[in-house]
Amino acid sequence: MKPITPTDITALEAILVAENGPIPKEEYTNIYGQEPLGKLVRSVVGLDHNATKAVFAGFLAQHPTLHADQMAFSNEIVDYLVKNGVMEPRVIFETPLTVITSRRCRCFWRCAPSADC
């Protein structure tokens, strides 16, 4: 699967709201507000698992002292993004990310590798 580029989004927007397109621009705005089309597409189709893991692998490489709970939490974030395409910040403190432990999300940012979170 190839990633959607900004050029793809521009072309899709042009088709979507073209004069004889499936939805007038005003109607799109009434339904979705100012939601960018790229965000809407990601929320519908999700993200590619391998591409998302590759981005997070770079994050993990920059933070080699993360402990197992922190790595597990970041993997849960990846799984959520793959499925949903986008993540509002509040989701970090909601189910399913808080199922294993309600302290996990707080622990991700504050605990030292040897801490008992």
N, C-alpha and C positions, 0 to 999 in steps of 0.2 A: 504494500500500500504506500503510495506516495503522499507526502504531506501536502495539504492545501496551501497554496502560496497567496500572497496579497493580490497578485494578478488574477488568480482563480476567483477570489472573493469579489473583486471588482467586476469580473465578467459575469459571475452569478448574480450580483446585484443588478447589473444592466439587463440581464434576461428577466429576472424576477419582476422588476418594476417597469419594464418596457411598456410602450403605449398599448400593445396588444398582449402584454405579459399576463401571468396568472393573478397578479395582485397589484393594484395601484399603490404608489408610494404612500399616499395618505392612509390607506387601509392598513398597510404594513405598520406604519407608525401608530395607528390607533390600537392595533393588536399587540405589538411588541414594544411600543414606546421607542426609546432611543437605543435599544439593544443592538449592538453591532452585529451584522450578519454572520461574521466569523464566530462570534460567541454563540449565537443561536445554532449554527451548524454543529459546533463542537458539543453543545448540550444535547443535540439530537443523536449524533452518531458516535460520540465518545472520542477517545484518542487511541492511537496505535500503541499497543502494549510495549513493544520493543523500543519505540522512539521515546516513550515516557520513561521507561527504565533507564535508557541511555542518559537522559537529562539528569535523573536522580543519581545515577552512578557518578556523574561529575560532582554533584553535591556531596555524596558520601566520600569521594576521594579527597575533597577539600576539608573534610571533617573526620579524619581517621580515628579520633578518640571517642566516637559515639559508641555507646554500649548497646547491648542486644535489644533492650526495650526501645531505645531511640531508633535503631535500624528497623525494628518491627513496625513501629509507628510510621516511619517514612514509607515503608512498603504498603501500609494500609492507605496512606495518602495516594500513592501511585495507583493502587487498585481502584480507589474512588474516582480519580481523575480519568482513568481508562474507561470506566463505566459511564461517567457523567459528563466528561469533557471539560467541565469547569468546576471550581469550588469557591464558594463564598467563604470568607474567613471564619464566620460563626460555625461552620460545619466541623471545624477542628474540635469543637467542644460538644459535639452531638454524636449520637449513635449513627453509624456503626464504629466510628473512630474511638469511642470511649467505652466500648463493650468490655474489653479485657480488664481495664482498670480505669476508674474515673480520674486517676491522677496522671495517667500516661501522657496526655497532651501537655500538662504543666511540667512534667518530668522531662519531656523532650528538650525543653529550653533551659531548664535550670539545674538538672542533676549532673553531678560529676560522674565519670564512668564507674567509679566504685560505690556510688550512692545506692542505698536501698530504697527505690521509689515504690 
